Amino acid sequence: MVEYYQRCVPAYYKGFSEYADASPIADNCVFEMILLIFGYRLVEWYLHTEDDDEKTKRVHTLQKIYEMKTSPTQG
């Protein structure tokens, strides 16, 4: 997930800025959308399961989302 994010998001921003008549995207709106769409669900799933393995998977996925924000997207 993190590798795709690091590769695809910069390409999306570059392609969008080449063809759209708009100012460059300054903030990280793709990351915010990922967090809004998936983060909330992951927390809900974590809260409503009693299976420790499932809780561990949810925490791991949330950690990966956090790493996407803290790792560079240019490379």
PDB file of N, CA, C, O and CB in Angstrom:
ATOM      1  N   MET A   1       0.829  -1.189   0.000  1.00  0.00           N
ATOM      2  CA  MET A   1       0.000   0.000   0.000  1.00  0.00           C
ATOM      3  C   MET A   1       0.876   1.256   0.000  1.00  0.00           C
ATOM      4  O   MET A   1       0.627   2.197  -0.754  1.00  0.00           O
ATOM      5  CB  MET A   1      -0.945  -0.004   1.214  1.00  0.00           C
ATOM      6  N   VAL A   2       1.896   1.259   0.848  1.00  0.00           N
ATOM      7  CA  VAL A   2       2.761   2.437   0.948  1.00  0.00           C
ATOM      8  C   VAL A   2       3.530   2.654  -0.359  1.00  0.00           C
ATOM      9  O   VAL A   2       3.661   3.786  -0.823  1.00  0.00           O
ATOM     10  CB  VAL A   2       3.748   2.285   2.130  1.00  0.00           C
ATOM     11  N   GLU A   3       4.039   1.563  -0.951  1.00  0.00           N
ATOM     12  CA  GLU A   3       4.789   1.690  -2.207  1.00  0.00           C
ATOM     13  C   GLU A   3       3.917   2.229  -3.335  1.00  0.00           C
ATOM     14  O   GLU A   3       4.360   3.075  -4.111  1.00  0.00           O
ATOM     15  CB  GLU A   3       5.376   0.340  -2.610  1.00  0.00           C
ATOM     16  N   TYR A   4       2.677   1.744  -3.432  1.00  0.00           N
ATOM     17  CA  TYR A   4       1.758   2.257  -4.450  1.00  0.00           C
ATOM     18  C   TYR A   4       1.467   3.731  -4.219  1.00  0.00           C
ATOM     19  O   TYR A   4       1.437   4.524  -5.161  1.00  0.00           O
ATOM     20  CB  TYR A   4       0.448   1.455  -4.450  1.00  0.00           C
ATOM     21  N   TYR A   5       1.259   4.085  -2.984  1.00  0.00           N
ATOM     22  CA  TYR A   5       0.987   5.486  -2.644  1.00  0.00           C
ATOM     23  C   TYR A   5       2.162   6.363  -3.065  1.00  0.00           C
ATOM     24  O   TYR A   5       1.970   7.410  -3.683  1.00  0.00           O
ATOM     25  CB  TYR A   5       0.714   5.642  -1.125  1.00  0.00           C
ATOM     26  N   GLN A   6       3.381   5.932  -2.727  1.00  0.00           N
ATOM     27  CA  GLN A   6       4.568   6.727  -3.045  1.00  0.00           C
ATOM     28  C   GLN A   6       4.791   6.854  -4.543  1.00  0.00           C
ATOM     29  O   GLN A   6       5.341   7.853  -5.007  1.00  0.00           O
ATOM     30  CB  GLN A   6       5.793   6.115  -2.401  1.00  0.00           C
ATOM     31  N   ARG A   7       4.371   5.857  -5.298  1.00  0.00           N
ATOM     32  CA  ARG A   7       4.568   5.889  -6.748  1.00  0.00           C
ATOM     33  C   ARG A   7       3.412   6.564  -7.481  1.00  0.00           C
ATOM     34  O   ARG A   7       3.633   7.354  -8.398  1.00  0.00           O
ATOM     35  CB  ARG A   7       4.748   4.481  -7.275  1.00  0.00           C
ATOM     36  N   CYS A   8       2.200   6.259  -7.083  1.00  0.00           N
ATOM     37  CA  CYS A   8       1.034   6.686  -7.855  1.00  0.00           C
ATOM     38  C   CYS A   8       0.559   8.105  -7.539  1.00  0.00           C
ATOM     39  O   CYS A   8       0.119   8.823  -8.436  1.00  0.00           O
ATOM     40  CB  CYS A   8      -0.088   5.733  -7.619  1.00  0.00           C
ATOM     41  N   VAL A   9       0.644   8.504  -6.294  1.00  0.00           N
ATOM     42  CA  VAL A   9       0.142   9.834  -5.938  1.00  0.00           C
ATOM     43  C   VAL A   9       0.937  10.944  -6.632  1.00  0.00           C
ATOM     44  O   VAL A   9       0.323  11.845  -7.204  1.00  0.00           O
ATOM     45  CB  VAL A   9       0.195  10.027  -4.420  1.00  0.00           C
ATOM     46  N   PRO A  10       2.270  10.922  -6.610  1.00  0.00           N
ATOM     47  CA  PRO A  10       2.996  11.958  -7.355  1.00  0.00           C
ATOM     48  C   PRO A  10       2.664  11.949  -8.849  1.00  0.00           C
ATOM     49  O   PRO A  10       2.568  13.007  -9.469  1.00  0.00           O
ATOM     50  CB  PRO A  10       4.493  11.775  -7.168  1.00  0.00           C
ATOM     51  N   ALA A  11       2.490  10.763  -9.422  1.00  0.00           N
ATOM     52  CA  ALA A  11       2.125  10.675 -10.843  1.00  0.00           C
ATOM     53  C   ALA A  11       0.744  11.283 -11.083  1.00  0.00           C
ATOM     54  O   ALA A  11       0.526  11.963 -12.085  1.00  0.00           O
ATOM     55  CB  ALA A  11       2.147   9.203 -11.321  1.00  0.00           C
ATOM     56  N   TYR A  12      -0.176  11.040 -10.168  1.00  0.00           N
ATOM     57  CA  TYR A  12      -1.522  11.622 -10.273  1.00  0.00           C
ATOM     58  C   TYR A  12      -1.446  13.150 -10.228  1.00  0.00           C
ATOM     59  O   TYR A  12      -2.033  13.833 -11.068  1.00  0.00           O
ATOM     60  CB  TYR A  12      -2.436  11.096  -9.134  1.00  0.00           C
ATOM     61  N   TYR A  13      -0.719  13.678  -9.241  1.00  0.00           N
ATOM     62  CA  TYR A  13      -0.591  15.131  -9.129  1.00  0.00           C
ATOM     63  C   TYR A  13       0.060  15.730 -10.374  1.00  0.00           C
ATOM     64  O   TYR A  13      -0.371  16.773 -10.867  1.00  0.00           O
ATOM     65  CB  TYR A  13       0.223  15.496  -7.886  1.00  0.00           C
ATOM     66  N   LYS A  14       1.108  15.058 -10.881  1.00  0.00           N
ATOM     67  CA  LYS A  14       1.800  15.559 -12.072  1.00  0.00           C
ATOM     68  C   LYS A  14       0.860  15.550 -13.282  1.00  0.00           C
ATOM     69  O   LYS A  14       0.754  16.544 -13.999  1.00  0.00           O
ATOM     70  CB  LYS A  14       3.060  14.710 -12.364  1.00  0.00           C
ATOM     71  N   GLY A  15       0.193  14.439 -13.499  1.00  0.00           N
ATOM     72  CA  GLY A  15      -0.737  14.346 -14.622  1.00  0.00           C
ATOM     73  C   GLY A  15      -1.876  15.328 -14.514  1.00  0.00           C
ATOM     74  O   GLY A  15      -2.267  15.943 -15.506  1.00  0.00           O
ATOM     75  N   PHE A  16      -2.407  15.481 -13.332  1.00  0.00           N
ATOM     76  CA  PHE A  16      -3.514  16.416 -13.124  1.00  0.00           C
ATOM     77  C   PHE A  16      -3.073  17.841 -13.429  1.00  0.00           C
ATOM     78  O   PHE A  16      -3.789  18.585 -14.099  1.00  0.00           O
ATOM     79  CB  PHE A  16      -4.043  16.319 -11.682  1.00  0.00           C
ATOM     80  N   SER A  17      -1.891  18.225 -12.937  1.00  0.00           N
ATOM     81  CA  SER A  17      -1.439  19.602 -13.147  1.00  0.00           C
ATOM     82  C   SER A  17      -1.104  19.875 -14.611  1.00  0.00           C
ATOM     83  O   SER A  17      -1.186  21.019 -15.058  1.00  0.00           O
ATOM     84  CB  SER A  17      -0.223  19.892 -12.276  1.00  0.00           C
ATOM     85  N   GLU A  18      -0.726  18.838 -15.366  1.00  0.00           N
ATOM     86  CA  GLU A  18      -0.416  19.031 -16.778  1.00  0.00           C
ATOM     87  C   GLU A  18      -1.657  19.305 -17.622  1.00  0.00           C
ATOM     88  O   GLU A  18      -1.591  20.036 -18.610  1.00  0.00           O
ATOM     89  CB  GLU A  18       0.301  17.819 -17.314  1.00  0.00           C
ATOM     90  N   TYR A  19      -2.780  18.720 -17.235  1.00  0.00           N
ATOM     91  CA  TYR A  19      -3.975  18.783 -18.079  1.00  0.00           C
ATOM     92  C   TYR A  19      -5.122  19.609 -17.509  1.00  0.00           C
ATOM     93  O   TYR A  19      -6.092  19.887 -18.214  1.00  0.00           O
ATOM     94  CB  TYR A  19      -4.462  17.410 -18.334  1.00  0.00           C
ATOM     95  N   ALA A  20      -5.025  19.995 -16.273  1.00  0.00           N
ATOM     96  CA  ALA A  20      -6.104  20.773 -15.660  1.00  0.00           C
ATOM     97  C   ALA A  20      -5.711  22.242 -15.615  1.00  0.00           C
ATOM     98  O   ALA A  20      -4.564  22.589 -15.335  1.00  0.00           O
ATOM     99  CB  ALA A  20      -6.424  20.253 -14.234  1.00  0.00           C
ATOM    100  N   ASP A  21      -6.660  23.071 -15.890  1.00  0.00           N
ATOM    101  CA  ASP A  21      -6.434  24.512 -15.815  1.00  0.00           C
ATOM    102  C   ASP A  21      -6.740  24.960 -14.392  1.00  0.00           C
ATOM    103  O   ASP A  21      -7.749  25.615 -14.131  1.00  0.00           O
ATOM    104  CB  ASP A  21      -7.316  25.289 -16.857  1.00  0.00           C
ATOM    105  N   ALA A  22      -5.845  24.593 -13.480  1.00  0.00           N
ATOM    106  CA  ALA A  22      -6.022  24.914 -12.067  1.00  0.00           C
ATOM    107  C   ALA A  22      -4.649  25.101 -11.442  1.00  0.00           C
ATOM    108  O   ALA A  22      -3.635  24.652 -11.976  1.00  0.00           O
ATOM    109  CB  ALA A  22      -6.827  23.800 -11.325  1.00  0.00           C
ATOM    110  N   SER A  23      -4.641  25.770 -10.311  1.00  0.00           N
ATOM    111  CA  SER A  23      -3.367  25.959  -9.620  1.00  0.00           C
ATOM    112  C   SER A  23      -2.882  24.609  -9.100  1.00  0.00           C
ATOM    113  O   SER A  23      -3.688  23.709  -8.865  1.00  0.00           O
ATOM    114  CB  SER A  23      -3.506  26.987  -8.452  1.00  0.00           C
ATOM    115  N   PRO A  24      -1.583  24.464  -8.921  1.00  0.00           N
ATOM    116  CA  PRO A  24      -1.052  23.189  -8.433  1.00  0.00           C
ATOM    117  C   PRO A  24      -1.656  22.800  -7.082  1.00  0.00           C
ATOM    118  O   PRO A  24      -1.988  23.658  -6.264  1.00  0.00           O
ATOM    119  CB  PRO A  24       0.470  23.265  -8.318  1.00  0.00           C
ATOM    120  N   ILE A  25      -1.787  21.528  -6.873  1.00  0.00           N
ATOM    121  CA  ILE A  25      -2.326  21.036  -5.613  1.00  0.00           C
ATOM    122  C   ILE A  25      -1.225  21.145  -4.569  1.00  0.00           C
ATOM    123  O   ILE A  25      -0.169  20.528  -4.703  1.00  0.00           O
ATOM    124  CB  ILE A  25      -2.848  19.561  -5.743  1.00  0.00           C
ATOM    125  N   ALA A  26      -1.478  21.934  -3.528  1.00  0.00           N
ATOM    126  CA  ALA A  26      -0.446  22.197  -2.534  1.00  0.00           C
ATOM    127  C   ALA A  26      -0.511  21.236  -1.355  1.00  0.00           C
ATOM    128  O   ALA A  26       0.522  20.870  -0.796  1.00  0.00           O
ATOM    129  CB  ALA A  26      -0.561  23.614  -2.038  1.00  0.00           C
ATOM    130  N   ASP A  27      -1.702  20.830  -0.979  1.00  0.00           N
ATOM    131  CA  ASP A  27      -1.786  19.953   0.184  1.00  0.00           C
ATOM    132  C   ASP A  27      -1.991  18.509  -0.241  1.00  0.00           C
ATOM    133  O   ASP A  27      -2.131  18.210  -1.427  1.00  0.00           O
ATOM    134  CB  ASP A  27      -2.917  20.395   1.108  1.00  0.00           C
ATOM    135  N   ASN A  28      -2.008  17.655   0.702  1.00  0.00           N
ATOM    136  CA  ASN A  28      -2.056  16.228   0.422  1.00  0.00           C
ATOM    137  C   ASN A  28      -3.488  15.710   0.493  1.00  0.00           C
ATOM    138  O   ASN A  28      -3.825  14.945   1.396  1.00  0.00           O
ATOM    139  CB  ASN A  28      -1.166  15.461   1.401  1.00  0.00           C
ATOM    140  N   CYS A  29      -4.323  16.117  -0.441  1.00  0.00           N
ATOM    141  CA  CYS A  29      -5.740  15.757  -0.394  1.00  0.00           C
ATOM    142  C   CYS A  29      -5.971  14.262  -0.623  1.00  0.00           C
ATOM    143  O   CYS A  29      -6.951  13.719  -0.114  1.00  0.00           O
ATOM    144  CB  CYS A  29      -6.507  16.556  -1.430  1.00  0.00           C
ATOM    145  N   VAL A  30      -5.099  13.583  -1.373  1.00  0.00           N
ATOM    146  CA  VAL A  30      -5.265  12.144  -1.581  1.00  0.00           C
ATOM    147  C   VAL A  30      -5.086  11.410  -0.258  1.00  0.00           C
ATOM    148  O   VAL A  30      -5.869  10.516   0.063  1.00  0.00           O
ATOM    149  CB  VAL A  30      -4.258  11.618  -2.635  1.00  0.00           C
ATOM    150  N   PHE A  31      -4.068  11.774   0.512  1.00  0.00           N
ATOM    151  CA  PHE A  31      -3.871  11.151   1.820  1.00  0.00           C
ATOM    152  C   PHE A  31      -5.083  11.396   2.712  1.00  0.00           C
ATOM    153  O   PHE A  31      -5.538  10.481   3.397  1.00  0.00           O
ATOM    154  CB  PHE A  31      -2.593  11.691   2.491  1.00  0.00           C
ATOM    155  N   GLU A  32      -5.602  12.602   2.713  1.00  0.00           N
ATOM    156  CA  GLU A  32      -6.761  12.914   3.544  1.00  0.00           C
ATOM    157  C   GLU A  32      -7.982  12.091   3.141  1.00  0.00           C
ATOM    158  O   GLU A  32      -8.753  11.668   4.002  1.00  0.00           O
ATOM    159  CB  GLU A  32      -7.085  14.399   3.456  1.00  0.00           C
ATOM    160  N   MET A  33      -8.162  11.862   1.849  1.00  0.00           N
ATOM    161  CA  MET A  33      -9.280  11.029   1.397  1.00  0.00           C
ATOM    162  C   MET A  33      -9.099   9.579   1.844  1.00  0.00           C
ATOM    163  O   MET A  33     -10.058   8.936   2.272  1.00  0.00           O
ATOM    164  CB  MET A  33      -9.413  11.096  -0.136  1.00  0.00           C
ATOM    165  N   ILE A  34      -7.880   9.066   1.747  1.00  0.00           N
ATOM    166  CA  ILE A  34      -7.606   7.703   2.215  1.00  0.00           C
ATOM    167  C   ILE A  34      -7.921   7.598   3.695  1.00  0.00           C
ATOM    168  O   ILE A  34      -8.559   6.644   4.140  1.00  0.00           O
ATOM    169  CB  ILE A  34      -6.131   7.307   1.946  1.00  0.00           C
ATOM    170  N   LEU A  35      -7.474   8.574   4.446  1.00  0.00           N
ATOM    171  CA  LEU A  35      -7.718   8.569   5.884  1.00  0.00           C
ATOM    172  C   LEU A  35      -9.204   8.642   6.201  1.00  0.00           C
ATOM    173  O   LEU A  35      -9.685   7.919   7.073  1.00  0.00           O
ATOM    174  CB  LEU A  35      -6.990   9.728   6.545  1.00  0.00           C
ATOM    175  N   LEU A  36      -9.933   9.498   5.511  1.00  0.00           N
ATOM    176  CA  LEU A  36     -11.372   9.615   5.742  1.00  0.00           C
ATOM    177  C   LEU A  36     -12.128   8.354   5.358  1.00  0.00           C
ATOM    178  O   LEU A  36     -13.009   7.909   6.094  1.00  0.00           O
ATOM    179  CB  LEU A  36     -11.923  10.787   4.971  1.00  0.00           C
ATOM    180  N   ILE A  37     -11.794   7.783   4.226  1.00  0.00           N
ATOM    181  CA  ILE A  37     -12.542   6.624   3.733  1.00  0.00           C
ATOM    182  C   ILE A  37     -12.194   5.359   4.514  1.00  0.00           C
ATOM    183  O   ILE A  37     -13.085   4.615   4.925  1.00  0.00           O
ATOM    184  CB  ILE A  37     -12.262   6.408   2.244  1.00  0.00           C
ATOM    185  N   PHE A  38     -10.906   5.119   4.718  1.00  0.00           N
ATOM    186  CA  PHE A  38     -10.489   3.856   5.316  1.00  0.00           C
ATOM    187  C   PHE A  38     -10.209   3.942   6.814  1.00  0.00           C
ATOM    188  O   PHE A  38     -10.482   2.994   7.550  1.00  0.00           O
ATOM    189  CB  PHE A  38      -9.270   3.358   4.619  1.00  0.00           C
ATOM    190  N   GLY A  39      -9.669   5.063   7.266  1.00  0.00           N
ATOM    191  CA  GLY A  39      -9.316   5.192   8.676  1.00  0.00           C
ATOM    192  C   GLY A  39     -10.504   5.018   9.603  1.00  0.00           C
ATOM    193  O   GLY A  39     -10.422   4.293  10.594  1.00  0.00           O
ATOM    194  N   TYR A  40     -11.595   5.671   9.289  1.00  0.00           N
ATOM    195  CA  TYR A  40     -12.792   5.571  10.118  1.00  0.00           C
ATOM    196  C   TYR A  40     -13.288   4.133  10.176  1.00  0.00           C
ATOM    197  O   TYR A  40     -13.627   3.630  11.247  1.00  0.00           O
ATOM    198  CB  TYR A  40     -13.894   6.490   9.583  1.00  0.00           C
ATOM    199  N   ARG A  41     -13.330   3.476   9.024  1.00  0.00           N
ATOM    200  CA  ARG A  41     -13.788   2.076   8.986  1.00  0.00           C
ATOM    201  C   ARG A  41     -12.881   1.166   9.798  1.00  0.00           C
ATOM    202  O   ARG A  41     -13.361   0.297  10.526  1.00  0.00           O
ATOM    203  CB  ARG A  41     -13.856   1.577   7.543  1.00  0.00           C
ATOM    204  N   LEU A  42     -11.585   1.360   9.679  1.00  0.00           N
ATOM    205  CA  LEU A  42     -10.650   0.521  10.415  1.00  0.00           C
ATOM    206  C   LEU A  42     -10.807   0.671  11.918  1.00  0.00           C
ATOM    207  O   LEU A  42     -10.747  -0.310  12.658  1.00  0.00           O
ATOM    208  CB  LEU A  42      -9.235   0.850  10.015  1.00  0.00           C
ATOM    209  N   VAL A  43     -11.008   1.899  12.364  1.00  0.00           N
ATOM    210  CA  VAL A  43     -11.229   2.122  13.794  1.00  0.00           C
ATOM    211  C   VAL A  43     -12.534   1.475  14.237  1.00  0.00           C
ATOM    212  O   VAL A  43     -12.589   0.849  15.295  1.00  0.00           O
ATOM    213  CB  VAL A  43     -11.245   3.627  14.115  1.00  0.00           C
ATOM    214  N   GLU A  44     -13.570   1.622  13.445  1.00  0.00           N
ATOM    215  CA  GLU A  44     -14.856   0.982  13.773  1.00  0.00           C
ATOM    216  C   GLU A  44     -14.719  -0.537  13.837  1.00  0.00           C
ATOM    217  O   GLU A  44     -15.200  -1.169  14.777  1.00  0.00           O
ATOM    218  CB  GLU A  44     -15.927   1.367  12.736  1.00  0.00           C
ATOM    219  N   TRP A  45     -14.065  -1.116  12.839  1.00  0.00           N
ATOM    220  CA  TRP A  45     -13.868  -2.569  12.835  1.00  0.00           C
ATOM    221  C   TRP A  45     -13.072  -3.004  14.056  1.00  0.00           C
ATOM    222  O   TRP A  45     -13.372  -4.025  14.674  1.00  0.00           O
ATOM    223  CB  TRP A  45     -13.151  -3.018  11.548  1.00  0.00           C
ATOM    224  N   TYR A  46     -12.051  -2.217  14.400  1.00  0.00           N
ATOM    225  CA  TYR A  46     -11.237  -2.531  15.577  1.00  0.00           C
ATOM    226  C   TYR A  46     -12.095  -2.532  16.845  1.00  0.00           C
ATOM    227  O   TYR A  46     -12.002  -3.439  17.671  1.00  0.00           O
ATOM    228  CB  TYR A  46     -10.080  -1.519  15.717  1.00  0.00           C
ATOM    229  N   LEU A  47     -12.915  -1.520  16.979  1.00  0.00           N
ATOM    230  CA  LEU A  47     -13.739  -1.385  18.185  1.00  0.00           C
ATOM    231  C   LEU A  47     -14.803  -2.465  18.309  1.00  0.00           C
ATOM    232  O   LEU A  47     -15.202  -2.822  19.417  1.00  0.00           O
ATOM    233  CB  LEU A  47     -14.399  -0.035  18.201  1.00  0.00           C
ATOM    234  N   HIS A  48     -15.266  -2.985  17.176  1.00  0.00           N
ATOM    235  CA  HIS A  48     -16.406  -3.905  17.205  1.00  0.00           C
ATOM    236  C   HIS A  48     -16.039  -5.367  16.960  1.00  0.00           C
ATOM    237  O   HIS A  48     -16.914  -6.188  16.684  1.00  0.00           O
ATOM    238  CB  HIS A  48     -17.408  -3.480  16.185  1.00  0.00           C
ATOM    239  N   THR A  49     -14.757  -5.695  17.059  1.00  0.00           N
ATOM    240  CA  THR A  49     -14.376  -7.103  16.953  1.00  0.00           C
ATOM    241  C   THR A  49     -13.737  -7.554  18.256  1.00  0.00           C
ATOM    242  O   THR A  49     -13.086  -6.773  18.949  1.00  0.00           O
ATOM    243  CB  THR A  49     -13.408  -7.331  15.764  1.00  0.00           C
ATOM    244  N   GLU A  50     -13.928  -8.790  18.566  1.00  0.00           N
ATOM    245  CA  GLU A  50     -13.306  -9.356  19.759  1.00  0.00           C
ATOM    246  C   GLU A  50     -12.118 -10.246  19.396  1.00  0.00           C
ATOM    247  O   GLU A  50     -11.404 -10.717  20.282  1.00  0.00           O
ATOM    248  CB  GLU A  50     -14.334 -10.155  20.563  1.00  0.00           C
ATOM    249  N   ASP A  51     -11.905 -10.474  18.128  1.00  0.00           N
ATOM    250  CA  ASP A  51     -10.820 -11.323  17.641  1.00  0.00           C
ATOM    251  C   ASP A  51      -9.505 -10.540  17.678  1.00  0.00           C
ATOM    252  O   ASP A  51      -9.362  -9.523  17.000  1.00  0.00           O
ATOM    253  CB  ASP A  51     -11.119 -11.831  16.199  1.00  0.00           C
ATOM    254  N   ASP A  52      -8.557 -11.016  18.466  1.00  0.00           N
ATOM    255  CA  ASP A  52      -7.281 -10.312  18.617  1.00  0.00           C
ATOM    256  C   ASP A  52      -6.486 -10.235  17.315  1.00  0.00           C
ATOM    257  O   ASP A  52      -5.803  -9.241  17.065  1.00  0.00           O
ATOM    258  CB  ASP A  52      -6.445 -10.992  19.675  1.00  0.00           C
ATOM    259  N   ASP A  53      -6.568 -11.275  16.483  1.00  0.00           N
ATOM    260  CA  ASP A  53      -5.867 -11.244  15.195  1.00  0.00           C
ATOM    261  C   ASP A  53      -6.429 -10.149  14.291  1.00  0.00           C
ATOM    262  O   ASP A  53      -5.677  -9.451  13.611  1.00  0.00           O
ATOM    263  CB  ASP A  53      -5.971 -12.608  14.496  1.00  0.00           C
ATOM    264  N   GLU A  54      -7.739 -10.008  14.288  1.00  0.00           N
ATOM    265  CA  GLU A  54      -8.372  -8.956  13.484  1.00  0.00           C
ATOM    266  C   GLU A  54      -7.993  -7.576  14.012  1.00  0.00           C
ATOM    267  O   GLU A  54      -7.745  -6.663  13.224  1.00  0.00           O
ATOM    268  CB  GLU A  54      -9.907  -9.123  13.484  1.00  0.00           C
ATOM    269  N   LYS A  55      -7.945  -7.413  15.317  1.00  0.00           N
ATOM    270  CA  LYS A  55      -7.537  -6.131  15.898  1.00  0.00           C
ATOM    271  C   LYS A  55      -6.104  -5.800  15.480  1.00  0.00           C
ATOM    272  O   LYS A  55      -5.793  -4.657  15.142  1.00  0.00           O
ATOM    273  CB  LYS A  55      -7.655  -6.167  17.445  1.00  0.00           C
ATOM    274  N   THR A  56      -5.237  -6.813  15.509  1.00  0.00           N
ATOM    275  CA  THR A  56      -3.844  -6.605  15.111  1.00  0.00           C
ATOM    276  C   THR A  56      -3.753  -6.184  13.650  1.00  0.00           C
ATOM    277  O   THR A  56      -2.966  -5.297  13.319  1.00  0.00           O
ATOM    278  CB  THR A  56      -3.023  -7.881  15.344  1.00  0.00           C
ATOM    279  N   LYS A  57      -4.535  -6.794  12.772  1.00  0.00           N
ATOM    280  CA  LYS A  57      -4.552  -6.420  11.351  1.00  0.00           C
ATOM    281  C   LYS A  57      -4.996  -4.979  11.166  1.00  0.00           C
ATOM    282  O   LYS A  57      -4.415  -4.246  10.365  1.00  0.00           O
ATOM    283  CB  LYS A  57      -5.476  -7.352  10.561  1.00  0.00           C
ATOM    284  N   ARG A  58      -6.015  -4.571  11.897  1.00  0.00           N
ATOM    285  CA  ARG A  58      -6.521  -3.185  11.776  1.00  0.00           C
ATOM    286  C   ARG A  58      -5.467  -2.183  12.228  1.00  0.00           C
ATOM    287  O   ARG A  58      -5.257  -1.160  11.577  1.00  0.00           O
ATOM    288  CB  ARG A  58      -7.813  -2.999  12.609  1.00  0.00           C
ATOM    289  N   VAL A  59      -4.804  -2.479  13.348  1.00  0.00           N
ATOM    290  CA  VAL A  59      -3.759  -1.581  13.845  1.00  0.00           C
ATOM    291  C   VAL A  59      -2.609  -1.514  12.845  1.00  0.00           C
ATOM    292  O   VAL A  59      -2.072  -0.435  12.594  1.00  0.00           O
ATOM    293  CB  VAL A  59      -3.244  -2.048  15.229  1.00  0.00           C
ATOM    294  N   HIS A  60      -2.227  -2.645  12.276  1.00  0.00           N
ATOM    295  CA  HIS A  60      -1.152  -2.682  11.287  1.00  0.00           C
ATOM    296  C   HIS A  60      -1.508  -1.833  10.060  1.00  0.00           C
ATOM    297  O   HIS A  60      -0.672  -1.087   9.551  1.00  0.00           O
ATOM    298  CB  HIS A  60      -0.864  -4.137  10.863  1.00  0.00           C
ATOM    299  N   THR A  61      -2.737  -1.951   9.599  1.00  0.00           N
ATOM    300  CA  THR A  61      -3.169  -1.164   8.435  1.00  0.00           C
ATOM    301  C   THR A  61      -3.180   0.325   8.756  1.00  0.00           C
ATOM    302  O   THR A  61      -2.748   1.137   7.937  1.00  0.00           O
ATOM    303  CB  THR A  61      -4.565  -1.611   7.970  1.00  0.00           C
ATOM    304  N   LEU A  62      -3.665   0.690   9.930  1.00  0.00           N
ATOM    305  CA  LEU A  62      -3.637   2.102  10.330  1.00  0.00           C
ATOM    306  C   LEU A  62      -2.197   2.613  10.426  1.00  0.00           C
ATOM    307  O   LEU A  62      -1.919   3.760  10.077  1.00  0.00           O
ATOM    308  CB  LEU A  62      -4.359   2.294  11.681  1.00  0.00           C
ATOM    309  N   GLN A  63      -1.290   1.768  10.897  1.00  0.00           N
ATOM    310  CA  GLN A  63       0.121   2.147  10.966  1.00  0.00           C
ATOM    311  C   GLN A  63       0.672   2.403   9.565  1.00  0.00           C
ATOM    312  O   GLN A  63       1.436   3.348   9.362  1.00  0.00           O
ATOM    313  CB  GLN A  63       0.944   1.048  11.675  1.00  0.00           C
ATOM    314  N   LYS A  64       0.292   1.571   8.601  1.00  0.00           N
ATOM    315  CA  LYS A  64       0.750   1.766   7.225  1.00  0.00           C
ATOM    316  C   LYS A  64       0.216   3.079   6.649  1.00  0.00           C
ATOM    317  O   LYS A  64       0.929   3.776   5.927  1.00  0.00           O
ATOM    318  CB  LYS A  64       0.311   0.586   6.344  1.00  0.00           C
ATOM    319  N   ILE A  65      -1.026   3.410   6.965  1.00  0.00           N
ATOM    320  CA  ILE A  65      -1.577   4.693   6.508  1.00  0.00           C
ATOM    321  C   ILE A  65      -0.780   5.838   7.121  1.00  0.00           C
ATOM    322  O   ILE A  65      -0.466   6.814   6.439  1.00  0.00           O
ATOM    323  CB  ILE A  65      -3.084   4.818   6.881  1.00  0.00           C
ATOM    324  N   TYR A  66      -0.456   5.724   8.395  1.00  0.00           N
ATOM    325  CA  TYR A  66       0.358   6.747   9.057  1.00  0.00           C
ATOM    326  C   TYR A  66       1.720   6.872   8.370  1.00  0.00           C
ATOM    327  O   TYR A  66       2.208   7.981   8.154  1.00  0.00           O
ATOM    328  CB  TYR A  66       0.542   6.410  10.558  1.00  0.00           C
ATOM    329  N   GLU A  67       2.331   5.739   8.027  1.00  0.00           N
ATOM    330  CA  GLU A  67       3.624   5.762   7.357  1.00  0.00           C
ATOM    331  C   GLU A  67       3.550   6.444   5.994  1.00  0.00           C
ATOM    332  O   GLU A  67       4.519   7.069   5.562  1.00  0.00           O
ATOM    333  CB  GLU A  67       4.150   4.349   7.198  1.00  0.00           C
ATOM    334  N   MET A  68       2.421   6.332   5.318  1.00  0.00           N
ATOM    335  CA  MET A  68       2.265   7.013   4.026  1.00  0.00           C
ATOM    336  C   MET A  68       2.366   8.509   4.223  1.00  0.00           C
ATOM    337  O   MET A  68       2.952   9.204   3.394  1.00  0.00           O
ATOM    338  CB  MET A  68       0.918   6.649   3.362  1.00  0.00           C
ATOM    339  N   LYS A  69       1.814   9.004   5.286  1.00  0.00           N
ATOM    340  CA  LYS A  69       1.840  10.450   5.553  1.00  0.00           C
ATOM    341  C   LYS A  69       3.247  10.912   5.929  1.00  0.00           C
ATOM    342  O   LYS A  69       3.667  12.006   5.552  1.00  0.00           O
ATOM    343  CB  LYS A  69       0.849  10.808   6.680  1.00  0.00           C
ATOM    344  N   THR A  70       3.972  10.073   6.673  1.00  0.00           N
ATOM    345  CA  THR A  70       5.267  10.497   7.167  1.00  0.00           C
ATOM    346  C   THR A  70       6.422  10.181   6.228  1.00  0.00           C
ATOM    347  O   THR A  70       7.543  10.641   6.449  1.00  0.00           O
ATOM    348  CB  THR A  70       5.519   9.868   8.478  1.00  0.00           C
ATOM    349  N   SER A  71       6.158   9.388   5.166  1.00  0.00           N
ATOM    350  CA  SER A  71       7.216   9.069   4.214  1.00  0.00           C
ATOM    351  C   SER A  71       7.091   9.981   2.996  1.00  0.00           C
ATOM    352  O   SER A  71       5.994  10.424   2.656  1.00  0.00           O
ATOM    353  CB  SER A  71       7.151   7.574   3.794  1.00  0.00           C
ATOM    354  N   PRO A  72       8.218  10.261   2.342  1.00  0.00           N
ATOM    355  CA  PRO A  72       8.155  11.146   1.175  1.00  0.00           C
ATOM    356  C   PRO A  72       7.398  10.480   0.027  1.00  0.00           C
ATOM    357  O   PRO A  72       7.497   9.271  -0.181  1.00  0.00           O
ATOM    358  CB  PRO A  72       9.573  11.535   0.717  1.00  0.00           C
ATOM    359  N   THR A  73       6.638  11.291  -0.714  1.00  0.00           N
ATOM    360  CA  THR A  73       5.900  10.770  -1.866  1.00  0.00           C
ATOM    361  C   THR A  73       6.652  11.015  -3.169  1.00  0.00           C
ATOM    362  O   THR A  73       6.222  10.566  -4.231  1.00  0.00           O
ATOM    363  CB  THR A  73       4.515  11.407  -1.939  1.00  0.00           C
ATOM    364  N   GLN A  74       7.742  11.706  -3.090  1.00  0.00           N
ATOM    365  CA  GLN A  74       8.575  11.916  -4.287  1.00  0.00           C
ATOM    366  C   GLN A  74       9.728  10.929  -4.238  1.00  0.00           C
ATOM    367  O   GLN A  74      10.293  10.703  -3.168  1.00  0.00           O
ATOM    368  CB  GLN A  74       9.106  13.397  -4.374  1.00  0.00           C
ATOM    369  N   GLY A  75      10.085  10.347  -5.344  1.00  0.00           N
ATOM    370  CA  GLY A  75      11.210   9.429  -5.265  1.00  0.00           C
ATOM    371  C   GLY A  75      11.641   8.900  -6.543  1.00  0.00           C
ATOM    372  O   GLY A  75      12.586   8.113  -6.599  1.00  0.00           O
TER     373      GLY A  75
END
